[in-house]
Amino acid sequence: MNKNSLDISSSINWLKSGKVLIHPTESIWGLGCDAFNEKAFNKIFEIKKREQHKSFILLCRSLDFLNKYIKKIDKKDENLLKQTWPGPVTFLINYNKNIPNHLKTNNGKIAVRVSNHLPLKQLLEGFNGFMVSTSANLSGQKILDNPDDILNFFKSNDLAYFNEILGSNKRPSKIVDLHSKTVIRE
């Protein structure tokens, strides 16, 4: 194991310390951080060279965890989330006043997923917070598909990877607006 390769316990501590974690998802390697840590959040914008007005997907461990950060949803939408999650579908959901200012968007929604990928589920259980998850690439460019290549490309002391396996999905998560049911990304 090289110095930038972390087990689950070290990965949880890495996130809690405000650093950026390369992590496996259902389909691709992602860059993640503690979403409530504004400095870490901004670090991802910086290393990806991403425009500040673009938001990120947030991962959390469960709908129960998410409920304290979103506006009340009707029973039909709640049932849809319970039937879909955990799974590789990200939903745009109206947030409430508990969301930190740096996570607020122009449309009043956050993009959230509860993953079914076991290593990611275990990481989120232990971390017990919102984690930013975005593709491991410069904004708009080819996604890098190997943790060592990602480390070499971004060259940061605040970057390490959760040494686990990728999921078997071939495409990034589907994105759906929970309220309108509009598919944003197939």
Disulfide bonds with the S-S distance in Angstrom:
none
